[in-house]
Structure formats: C-alpha cells, structure tokens
C-alpha cells in the first residue's frame, strides 16, 4: 500500500516536472547505426559517445548487466556506457529528478506505472521507428504479448525480459507426503478441487496431522501446503482461467466485479481462511520469502514468478515446476517491466544499439541460463540449438521446465492488466487495499470489489490495444 501511494505521488510530481519538450529520437531522420558495423576501423572514424543507462535489480542481476554492458563496449569501442544502478525503491524519484533537470538518461528500465504516461507526453521514443529502419530485427521476431503499445503504430518498447507465473514445489516434500507430482503439461493441469486436495495433504500441524484429518489443528501449523503473494500478478491468472478479465473490451467498465473474477479470487482466499492450507498476509510477514520457505520446508508449493528459479537453482534445492491449477482453462500470466529509450537523451541511435544488445539473449545468457530471465525472441523457445543454451542441463531449469514454463508461456501466456488498462496503477491502488479484507477473511471477494467499484469506475480511461496472448 505504501508503495502504491508513493507511485501515485510521483505521478503527480511527474505531471508538473515533465513540462519541458525534449527532442531526440522523434526528430532524427538518420538510419540507426547497426551493431555489426562496429568494427575497429569503423569505430575509429566515429566521434566518441557516452550513453547514460539506468537500471535496477538484485546483486546478481546487477553483475550480469555490468558484464553485458562491458561486452557491448568492447564491440563498440567508440561508445562508453555510464551504467547507473538505482535501487528499485528510489528509481522513479531519481528518474523524475533527472528528467526535470534536463539530464534524462539515454535508455533505461522503467516502471510501467509511469511508462505509458511518459510515452503519451512525448518523453519516450517510439521503438517502432527504430525497428522500421533496422535490417537485423523486425517486430515479428519478438513474442507478441510483451509489447507496451500506447497508440496505433507507437510502442514504448518491450519487457526487459519475459517472465511468467508458475507453480514451484519442493520435490522431497511431495515425495514424503506420497502425493502426485504437479503436472507439467497444460492438458493435464489440476482442476481446483484436485489442487485443494493436494494442498490439504501437504499441510501439517504441530501434531503431524494433515488438513484432511478431522483432528487437524489449523492454529498450529508447521508446514503449509501452498503459499502465494496477494498482488494482482497472482490472482489474475485464475481470473483469466475462469473466463474473467479486469475490464471490458473498451476499458469502460470494471469486470473484476464479475462472477467469473470474484469466484476466482475467492478460491484463492479460501485456501487461507476456509481450508487453512496457505498463510494469511499477516502470517506471511513473519515468514521468509516464498522461495526460501520452499528451501526451509515451511511450505511445499508456491505460486511464484519464474524468476525464483535463480535462487532455487543457486541453492541446489531438489525442486520441480508445474503448470498452475486451472478453473475453466489452463493459462499463465506474462509480465515484465519495459526498457525504454528516452526522447530527452542525447544519442538515440547509439541508445538503440545498446537496446538491441540488451535484448539479445546471447548478450545476457547468464541471466537466461541462471533462471532470472526468459528470452524475448520467439526462436529461443522453438529452436533446439538455442533452447539448449539456456534451458537445459543446469540446476535452475529442472525436468519439465520446457512444458510447464516455456511452452505454457508462448502458448497459454496472457498479458496482465498493466499492459492494457489505462491508469492501471491508480486503479490497483484502490483494488489492492479492498482485497486485503478478503485475504484476511473479513469480506468476500464479491463484497470487497463491489464496494469500491464506483470509485474505480471514475478512474477508468479505456484500454491500450496490446495483444493479450501470443
């Protein structure tokens, strides 16, 4: 909630400070410089350029990005990259101040809460313009549902990396309980009743009884069957699975209040308050991060982002992956913050070279193979010689990964509401606290959302025309 309030405050600040009209990518008619033209001889003829690149991330991501940038500079010797690592909590404040001071980065990560607004105000480049002039890449090379388009023919860019939501589990705990291993194929996905049954068998009280036992003591649980964060990234997959959506086709009406949506959200809440197989938000505050909970055997399964594979692989945990349980159909959620090129930057052509470099899985192969990122390019999901470079024979990608995550992402992946609901951050700042009462068991999902629906309706501004599925 504090983060949501902070983002809203920053959006008001940005409305004031973004009064300066920047020039750059929108005004250039030159062909973007091609990365493969950066030989030593060609580089020697070019004027030195310094690019300012801003980003956030974990210590591992920071190191990998630094290595990636170093290789880029070696290939393009006339370009120096001033990499500015900014902690995510401070990122929007810092970027806002830089732009207000006429010191915009050339390119960088961007929180989606401000990305669309900045693009609509002319503060970000239209990536389609670069692609139209590029001989190496075309839009069709990318996954379809990772684009942030703000108007017809205009895109602020793609995800920095592809991510999706999945089911992860401690294989030793599954074996000890004698329950089925979560399925890895969409056609075999557990229905909700089956998922609840398995979660109850995996939930153990201090006396060793599971949640199916009449004598089960839900007030003294030592091992939970499942854990999930309560943000939209984790309830929206079930909403989509049940045939629901966040808003209607033109974005004029909230449909999160529909029966399909509220039933899906209620199913998640029932894991906490009815079946007692998942910790409440209050209980989670005293628990470690879900991936750590798997390692310490406090929880057997987690609904989680695939980026958690990085930590699980590094810990050498005996873990597995499965598709999410389904209601009506098997789906997953695709998500990821965009990387953008700022129109206030001084070197748009060179910024495009670095942009392409960062998006090339070969350049960031350690992040792909390590489990933090997934590629943005279609070929890396379909060509065996490319798949083998990142998704095989390493501890972060266990057996079943190709079906449960890779295939599910490209065949059943649905873009979350942050891609297509205009003003989504403001709306989520209303919905999220309302749903807190649902997770705590004080209200039903239907009651909570219906209560705030009038306030949400006032905020609805339509939807962006971004493809929801590949």
C-alpha positions, 0 to 999 in steps of 0.5 A, spaced: 500 500 500 505 504 501 508 503 495 502 504 491 501 511 494 508 513 493 507 511 485 501 515 485 505 521 488 510 521 483 505 521 478 503 527 480 510 530 481 511 527 474 505 531 471 508 538 473 516 536 472 515 533 465 513 540 462 519 541 458 519 538 450 525 534 449 527 532 442 531 526 440 529 520 437 522 523 434 526 528 430 532 524 427 531 522 420 538 518 420 538 510 419 540 507 426 547 505 426 547 497 426 551 493 431 555 489 426 558 495 423 562 496 429 568 494 427 575 497 429 576 501 423 569 503 423 569 505 430 575 509 429 572 514 424 566 515 429 566 521 434 566 518 441 559 517 445 557 516 452 550 513 453 547 514 460 543 507 462 539 506 468 537 500 471 535 496 477 535 489 480 538 484 485 546 483 486 546 478 481 542 481 476 546 487 477 553 483 475 550 480 469 548 487 466 555 490 468 558 484 464 553 485 458 554 492 458 562 491 458 561 486 452 557 491 448 563 496 449 568 492 447 564 491 440 563 498 440 569 501 442 567 508 440 561 508 445 562 508 453 556 506 457 555 510 464 551 504 467 547 507 473 544 502 478 538 505 482 535 501 487 528 499 485 525 503 491 528 510 489 528 509 481 522 513 479 524 519 484 531 519 481 528 518 474 523 524 475 529 528 478 533 527 472 528 528 467 526 535 470 533 537 470 534 536 463 539 530 464 534 524 462 538 518 461 539 515 454 535 508 455 533 505 461 528 500 465 522 503 467 516 502 471 510 501 467 506 505 472 509 511 469 511 508 462 505 509 458 504 516 461 511 518 459 510 515 452 503 519 451 507 526 453 512 525 448 518 523 453 519 516 450 521 514 443 517 510 439 521 503 438 517 502 432 521 507 428 527 504 430 525 497 428 522 500 421 529 502 419 533 496 422 535 490 417 537 485 423 530 485 427 523 486 425 517 486 430 515 479 428 521 476 431 519 478 438 513 474 442 507 478 441 504 479 448 510 483 451 509 489 447 507 496 451 503 499 445 500 506 447 497 508 440 496 505 433 503 504 430 507 507 437 510 502 442 514 504 448 518 498 447 518 491 450 519 487 457 526 487 459 525 480 459 519 475 459 517 472 465 511 468 467 507 465 473 508 458 475 507 453 480 514 451 484 514 445 489 519 442 493 520 435 490 522 431 497 516 434 500 511 431 495 515 425 495 514 424 503 507 426 503 506 420 497 502 425 493 502 426 485 507 430 482 504 437 479 503 436 472 507 439 467 503 439 461 497 444 460 492 438 458 493 435 464 493 441 469 489 440 476 482 442 476 481 446 483 478 441 487 484 436 485 489 442 487 485 443 494 486 436 495 493 436 494 494 442 498 490 439 504 495 433 504 501 437 504 499 441 510 501 439 517 500 441 524 504 441 530 501 434 531 503 431 524 496 431 522 494 433 515 488 438 513 484 432 511 484 429 518 478 431 522 483 432 528 487 437 524 489 443 528 489 449 523 492 454 529 498 450 529 501 449 523 508 447 521 508 446 514 503 449 509 501 446 503 501 452 498 503 459 499 502 465 494 503 473 494 496 477 494 498 482 488 494 482 482 500 478 478 497 472 482 490 472 482 489 474 475 491 468 472 485 464 475 481 470 473 483 469 466 482 461 467 475 462 469 473 466 463 474 473 467 478 479 465 479 486 469 475 490 464 471 490 458 473 490 451 473 498 451 476 499 458 469 502 460 467 498 465 470 494 471 469 486 470 473 484 476 466 485 479 464 479 475 462 472 477 467 469 473 473 474 477 470 474 484 469 466 484 476 466 482 479 470 487 475 467 492 478 460 491 484 463 492 482 466 499 479 460 501 485 456 501 487 461 507 481 462 511 476 456 509 481 450 508 487 453 512 492 450 507 496 457 505 498 463 510 494 469 511 498 476 509 499 477 516 502 470 517 506 471 511 510 477 514 513 473 519 515 468 514 521 468 509 520 469 502 516 464 498 522 461 495 526 460 501 520 457 505 520 452 499 528 451 501 526 451 509 520 446 508 515 451 511 511 450 505 511 445 499 508 449 493 508 456 491 505 460 486 511 464 484 514 468 478 519 464 474 524 468 476 525 464 483 528 459 479 535 463 480 535 462 487 532 455 487 537 453 482 543 457 486 541 453 492 541 446 489 534 445 492 531 438 489 525 442 486 520 441 480 515 446 476 508 445 474 503 448 470 498 452 475 491 449 477 486 451 472 478 453 473 475 453 466 482 453 462 489 452 463 493 459 462 499 463 465 500 470 466 506 474 462 509 480 465 515 484 465 517 491 466 519 495 459 526 498 457 525 504 454 529 509 450 528 516 452 526 522 447 530 527 452 537 523 451 542 525 447 544 519 442 538 515 440 541 511 435 547 509 439 541 508 445 538 503 440 544 499 439 545 498 446 537 496 446 538 491 441 544 488 445 540 488 451 535 484 448 539 479 445 539 473 449 546 471 447 548 478 450 545 476 457 545 468 457 547 468 464 541 471 466 537 466 461 541 460 463 541 462 471 533 462 471 532 470 472 530 471 465 526 468 459 528 470 452 524 475 448 525 472 441 520 467 439 526 462 436 529 461 443 523 457 445 522 453 438 529 452 436 533 446 439 540 449 438 538 455 442 533 452 447 539 448 449 543 454 451 539 456 456 534 451 458 537 445 459 542 441 463 543 446 469 540 446 476 535 452 475 531 449 469 529 442 472 525 436 468 519 439 465 521 446 465 520 446 457 512 444 458 510 447 464 514 454 463 516 455 456 511 452 452 505 454 457 508 461 456 508 462 448 502 458 448 497 459 454 501 466 456 496 472 457 498 479 458 496 482 465 492 488 466 498 493 466 499 492 459 492 494 457 488 498 462 489 505 462 491 508 469 492 501 471 496 503 477 491 508 480 486 503 479 490 497 483 491 502 488 484 502 490 483 494 488 489 492 492 487 495 499 479 492 498 482 485 497 486 485 503 479 484 507 478 478 503 485 475 504 484 476 511 477 473 511 473 479 513 469 480 506 468 476 500 471 477 494 464 479 491 463 484 497 470 487 497 470 489 489 463 491 489 464 496 494 469 500 491 467 499 484 464 506 483 470 509 485 474 505 480 469 506 475 471 514 475 478 512 474 477 508 468 480 511 461 479 505 456 484 500 454 491 500 450 490 495 444 496 490 446 495 483 444 493 479 450 496 472 448 501 470 443 
